[in-house]
Amino acid sequence: MKQSHLFYKTTKEVSQEDQGAGMHYLIKGDFIDRLASGIYSFLPLGWRVMSKIIQVIREEMEAIDAQEVFLPSLQPKEIWVESGRWDTMEPPLFKLKDQHDKDFALGPTHEEVITRLVKQRIQSYRDLPAYLFQIQTKFRNEIRSTGGLLRTREFLMKDLYSFHEDQNDLNNYYKKVAEAYEKIFKRLELDFIKVDALSGSIGGESSHEFMVFSDLGEDKIYFCSECHIGFSEEYLIQRNKTTRSNLECSKCKKTLELQSVIECAHIFNLGDKYSKSSKAEFLDQKGQKKPILAGCYGIGLGRLLATIVATHHDDKGIIWPESIAPFTVHVLDLNLGKDKEKKLDQFVKFLEENRIQVLYDNRDVSSGQKLVEADLIGCPLRVIGSEKTLSKEMVELKERNKDNVRLIKLEEAKEEISRYLLI
């Protein structure tokens, strides 16, 4: 894509509300735009990244046999009353009435909706297990939104729900989902840990959070670097344990360290919490009615995007992992003459014909602006063509996460880029 055609406009001014966890780079680079407190638009650069994150998640969900659905955001009051959460959900539900004076809520989560679907379609143990996931917009009526995309009122979430005939089957799938989450975070190049957590307003028998280590994180965990286990402050307090700084690891007795983290995912062993209230039952092999057991597993996608930026940047801008970068190669034309420009055009055409995603900065702006914005946008590879280098059939090649710049032949640059993508 030619950068002159890209719908974006960088800015130097960032509000205080958009300063958290690397957010200012997403605002400066015009990946996202704040419409109101806790409500953001994803612009072309940001949506390209988000789409790639979604694809990584979708692949790992399908690898554990989950089937994709898309459920309504607008949900009738009755199903929330049935589960007992119409007046107890925290943060409170966004509630509204239609023209017939009927009450609805904007869904912050979908346990009620999915349980109703399962109740209508599963009657026998032969229908179990079932695994359903969606990638869909959620609404949280937060008192205040903080940290940019970390705590918003409208956000995109991947939520998976699993349904089982017994606790053993639920436990096995719960473990399988946790392993899939680990694969997702590794593919996104995040340094993470799974910790015991509180279930909060979702409820259930137990839950775990996936925390990413970051100095910009608002959450804290006590962490053993030797055994790679951790506990959230909130979890320890709830379990009536001390949070003093000399807590010891139960395995190696090493003093636990207090670390800053960002919560990126939460998984729940729900048991029969929702099936009992909605009478979602099945007939077992003996013909006896039993409640369907369930698990739910969420990843906040905007939060995940912000976390990647918080852990992949320098003082110039974002350093995207190659798997989710908006473009793989950023080609900069430093105000060439027409004959030299044709050489760079042909180079870009070669890359595009080989299905390499290229952002081609052919704009009539200063070289300084092009270089600054290239660092801000953060594509993995940068190729610079100037009057001086192209007169020698050469370009400058630089990896975004490295300092050194190499001067190489155009043909060699093609080989280097192709080889980089195969690593």
Order of alpha helices (4+ residues) and beta strands (2+ residues): alpha-beta-beta-alpha-beta-beta-alpha-beta-beta-alpha-beta-beta-alpha-beta-beta-beta-beta-alpha-beta-alpha-beta-beta-beta-alpha-beta-alpha-beta-alpha-beta-alpha-beta-beta-alpha
